[in-house]
Each structure stands twice: as structure tokens, then as C-alpha cells.
């Protein structure tokens, strides 16, 4: 079938993207789903910093490629062997597909399945295929087994979770990345308990979901840190007990003084070296620094090893919020239904293909939380 898609042909184009136009909207061919695959109509796809980092060439990808990894849609066709979903079902997509059989999958850690990573690096679906091509026949690569900046997508069955139809799809889309990554870092990786204190460094879509989850978990003290005063205002409205401007040179000292030596749990979601350094600096003795933000693939952060040992600190990563999607998405959607994860507050605007490059300018400026692409609008 023919459809519209936003194709990335060159990484690292200069800003403003409204002028350099890294995302090229054109008609492409999408082949029907094969065995173990399904065709979904993309209802909404979020513009995420991981997409921006791909445009910026922070993470090299095979080109040309259709990016977009956070979304939800409606199943329109299923391939051979797919029997548990049917046309008309609603799904949330999963950007870290897993094999279901390796030692990581069987131990409940499908988010770090190496099989999914291998196909992602090759620009293929987890079934080992490509279903996208230009009208001249040139193959187009898939992003995270999804490629959601398009009207339709063929995805592997393991790359989607069925959901109830009463959930608005543009809310559901945010669960595909920002909610799992942010809320999951708090609830799964940190296992935050009621009465504990936590800091969130970086208040984008992922960071705000970490904030929502900290409130839902009953954290006694929630410290929010960002370089954007407007986001700090929102964090205060949405449950933060303390806010600090990260641009201040003495920010770390201010946080430590206000919290009697730092927080036991610090979640870093900005994906930058300065943010991670600040997160480590405001972690208390015996505390944990958890990074859920993806930096440049060559980024390095140093720490005082002796202090980590003598103060029993820990530093760890959290990928996709340590989530098992089939287990955790229903739980997270349950919190959403009860008003505990108010993701609708994060939606800055709905955009069409014509606005996608300008949308990434706004995201790069840090002036928005979540812009939702509606490719079929």
C-alpha cells in the first residue's frame, strides 16, 4: 500500500530544522504483514528526545529510515500465526521488542533482550524483514521495529500490547515510551516506597512521568530539578515539594542543604553529562542514582570510586523503566484511569506532517513536553 511517511535521509543537519528539513514527508510503499506481524493504523505518535537524538546524530542509524517509537494505533490486518489480536483492536507499541526465549526474557527482563537490539541496529523488524520502501524500490529502514512517523506501520506481534478501546489513543501513545521509561524508573527500577524521598533531574516527558509516579507511590519529599523555570512551575503544581533551577552553579549545594545531605533516590532523565553529574552530586550517602536518560553513545561520566564504596552509593541504568510491557502497561493504565498518571497534562499540541520539523525545533528548545503527531489527520 502507498502511504505518507516522514523519512530521515541525513543525520546531523543544522538547526533550525524548519529550514534544514531533516524530516522529508513523502509517499512510500508499505508491504503487507508477514508471519508474526500485523498492520496498524497509527493514531498518534509522540515526538520524543530519543527521536531528536537520532536527528542530531547522537545515535547513528542506518539510512534512510522512518523514525518514531512512541505511539498507539488500531490493528487493521494480521499476518499468519497471529491469533490473539484481530482487526479493530487497539494497541500500544513497544520500542524494545524481545525474543521471549533468551536468559534475559525468561528472567523477566525483556527490555534488555539482545535479539531486539540486533534487529534495531540493522534497521529491521524483529522478524528479520523490512516492509518499507521508496517508490523507486529503495529499501527504507525501520526504527526500533516500529517507524511510527507514518500513516501505517507493520510491526511484529511482540512489539505491541493490546489495550481497552475506551482509552484515548493519543493518551495511550505516551505510555509507549515516556510513561514506561519515567514511571517505570520510579516504580520498577528504584522500587520507591511510600514515605521515601526522591529527586527527578530533567523534566521532559519522561521526567514528568517519573514525578507523577513518585506522587502515586506516596513519596514524602519530591525534589524536581531542571534548567527551565516554566517546567519547575508545572512540577510544583503537579506534586513536587521542592524545585531547583539547574542552571545555578550552586544548585547541588542548595539541594544537599535543603535535604540534609541529599536524596536516597535520584532519577536522572535528561540524558546529558551535566544532568548525570548533578544527579550523582545530590544523591545521599547510601543512596541510588538511576539514569533513565539516553545520552550520546560516547558520553562518559566520572565519579569518586572510594566514596561510592565507603558511602555505599549505587549508580545504575534504567532502560524502558525496567518494564515487562505485558505486565506493566495494564498496571500503569490502571493508575491513569484513577487519575494517578495524568498524562493528558503533558500534551502540548497535536501536529500534522507539515509541522514535524518545526516540532523538533520546539523540542530542542525545551519549550514543550509532548507534541503528538496525528499522521492520518
N, C-alpha and C positions, 0 to 999 in steps of 0.2 A: 504494500500500500504506500501511497505518497502522503507525506505529512510535512508540517513545518517543524524545524528544529533550530536551536541556536548552536552553531558549530564553532569550536575553537581551533583555529589553524596555526596560531603562533602564540607562544607563551612569552611573557615579559614585555609586552607592549607598554608604552609610557602612558601615564595619566595626563589629561583626563580621558577616561575611556569613552566619554561621549564623542570625543574627536578621533581617537585611535581605533575605536570599534573592534576590540578583540573578539567579541561575540558576533558572528555573522549569521543572520537569520536567513535560511534558505529552505527550499523544498528538498527532501531526501526520501530515499526508499527504505521502508522497514519490512523485512521479511516476516512471514507468519511464525508463530511459536512452534518450536520443535518439541521432541520428547522432554518432559520435565520442565517445560517453560509455559508461560502464559502471557497474553497480551493485555495490557492495562491502558485505559484512557487516563491520562494524567490530569487530575482535577486541580492540584496545587502543588507547587514546588518552592521551597524556601531558598532565598539567596543567603548562603552561609559563608563564614570566613574560610572554610576549607575550599569552597569553590573559588573564592577570591585568591587564596594562596596558589591555586592551580593557574589562574590567570597571571599572577605575578611571577610564576616560575619558581616559587618556593619549593614545589614538589614537581619534578619533571614527570610528564605523562606522554604516552605515545600519541602522536598526532596524525591526522585530525581526530578530534574527539568531541562528543556531546557530553558536557558535564551536567551536574545536578544530581544530588544524592539524598535529599531530604524531601519526602513527598508522600502523597496518598492518591489513590485513584480507584477506578471501577474496573473490574475484570470484564473483558469483552470476549476473550477466546482462550481456551486452554489446549495445551498440546497433549500428546499421548502420555498416558501414565499419571496425569494429574486428575485425581478423583475427589479430593477433599475441598476443592473450591469450584465454583461454577460461574458462568457469565452473569453479571449483575451484582456479584459480591463486592464489598468494599474492602480495601486493603491499605495497610501502611507498609511502605517499603523499608528494607533493611540494607544499610550500606556496607555491612561486613558479612557477606554470605559465608556459610560454613558447610563443611562436608558431612558432618553428623557422625563420623566414624573414627576420627583421629583421637589421640590421647587427650587433646585439649577439649574437644567436643564432648567426649564421654565423661569428662570430669566437670562439666558444667561451665566451660569457658570457651564457647563457640566464637566469641568476639575476637579471640586471638588465633583462630584457626589458620594455619599456614597455607592451606589449599586455597582459601578465598583470596589471600594476599597474592598468591602466584597468578591467579587469573586477573586480578585487578591490575597488576603490573603489566600484564600482556594486553590489556585493553579488551579482554574477552568477558563473556558471561561465564558464570561458574560451570556451565555445561560445556565449556570449551569452544564456544561458537561466537560469531559476530552476526548480528542481524541488521546492522545499519550500513548503508552505502549511499554515496552521492549519485546523482542522476547519470553521471558518466561511468558508473560502476566502481569507482574508487571506494575501498572499504573505509568505514568510519569506526573508530574505537569507542568502546563503552567505558563509562566512568563508574567505578565501584559496582559493576554489574547492573547498573540502573540506567543512567543517561536520561534524567528527568526533565531537562530543559527542552522538552519536545511535547508534541500533542499526544503521542502514544509511546509506549515502551514495551519491549519484550524483555521479561525478567525471568530468572529461574524461580521455581516454586519456593525454594528456601530463602529467596530474597524478599519475601512478603509475608505479612501476618494478617489474617482475616479479622475484621472488626465489625461491630454492630453498625447498622445503617443510620442510626439516629445521631451519630456523632458528626458534626460538620466537617467536611473533608479538608477545609483549609485550616482548621484547628488540628485535625488528625495528622496532617502533614508535618507539623512541628515536632511531633513525637518521634518521627523517623530519624532525627539527629539531635536537635537541641535538647529535647526532654530526656531522651535516653542518656545522652552524654552528661548533661548537667545534673539532673535529678539522680541519675544512676551513680555518679561520683559520690554524692552525699549518702544515698541510701544503701548502695551495694558496696562500693569500694571502701568508703570511710565507715560505714555502718553506724552512722551518727545516732545517738540515743537522746531521748528527752532529757532536758536539763543541762546538756553539754553546750560548750561554746564553739563557734566556728567562724572562720573568715572566708570570704569569697573575693578573690583578686581578679578583676576583669568582669565587667557587667554587660557583656553582649547577650545574645540569645541563650547561649549555654550557661553563662554566669547567672543570669536572672532565673533560669530554671533551677540552678543549684540553690539560689536564695529561696525560691518557692518551696523546694524540698526541705530545706533547713527549717522553715516555718512549720511545714507539715509534720516534721519529725519532732517538733516541740523543743527546739534548741532554745536555751535560756538567753544566750547572747549571740547576736549575728552581726558581724562586722563586715561591711561592704567597702571595697576599695576600687577606685577607677580614676582615670585621668579626666573624665568628662563630668562636670558638675551636674548637668541635667540628669545623667544616669544615676548619680548619687541621690538626687532628689526623688527619683522614682523608687530607688531601693528603699529609701526611708519610708515612703508611702506603702510599700509592699512588704514591710516586715523587718527591715534592718534596724537594729538597736543603735548602731554607731556607723558613721560613714567617714571616710578619709580620702582626701584628694591625693592620688598617687604622684602627681607632678611635683609635690612639695619635697624638698631634699630631706627633710626630717620626718617624712611620713612613717617610716619604720619605727623610729624612736617614739613618735606620737602614739602609734598603736600599742607598742610594748608598754608605755607608761600608762595608757588608759586601761590596759587589760592585765596589769600586774605581771608582765613578762611575756605576753603573747598568748596565742590561742592554741588549744590542744589539737585542733584540726584546722588546716588551711587548704582550701581548694583553689588552685590556680587554673583559670580558664582562658586567659588572653593569648597564650601560645607565643610569648615573647621572652627573651632572656631577662630583660629588666623586671618583668612581672614575676618570673620564677625566682629571681634573686630576692625580690621583695617578699614573696611568699615564704621563702626559707627564713628570712630575717625576722618575720613576725610569728614564727612557729615557736611555741613554748618548749621548755625542757620536757622531754618525754613525749613530745607531740609528733604529729604526722603531717608532712607536706605532700599533697596529692595533686599531680598535674594532669588536667584533662584537656589542656590546650595544645594543639599541634603546632610546633614551631617549624622553622626551616630545617630541612633534613640534616644539615651540618651544624646546627646550633649546639653549643656546649655551655654548661653551667658548672661552676666550681663551688665547692663547699669545704668547710673545715672538717676533715675526716675525724680528727681527735674529738671535736665537740660532738659529732654525731654519735661517737661511741660513748664518751663519758656522760653525755646528757640523754642517751638512749632515744635519739631522734630517728625518724624514718622518712625516707623520700621514695615515693612510688608513683607509677603512672596509672592512669585510668582510661582505658580505651572503650568507647561506646558505653561508658558508665558501668563497665563490668557486667553488662546485661546479657541475659538469655532472653531474646526477644519474645519467644512464645510464652515464656513465664512472666516477664516483667511488663510488657506492654499492657496486658489486661489489668495488672495492678496499678500501673501509672494512669491508665484511663479511668480506673475506679476513683483515684484521687481527684482527677479532673472533674468527674461527674459530681463529686461532693464539694467542688469549689476550692480544693486544696492546691491544685495546679492550674491557676487561671491563665493559661497560655494565650487566650484571646487578647489579653492586655498587651502582648508583645508585638502584635501585628501593626506595623507602621503604615503599610499601604498594600493594595493589590495592584500589580502591574501586568502589562502585556509584553509581548516580544519587542515591540517598538521602544520600550523603556528599559530594556535589560542592561545595556551598557551604562546608562545614567544611574541605574540602580546600584551597580557595583562601585561607581564613584561615591555615592552616598554611604555605602557600606564601608569603603576605605576611609572615608572621613570620620567614621564612628558616630554619625548623627542619627542612625536608625538601629532598630533591634531586629525586626524580621519583616522583610518585604516578601510578599507571596506572589510568585508568578502564576498566572492563570493562563496556560498555553492555549486553551480552547475558548477563551473569552472572545 
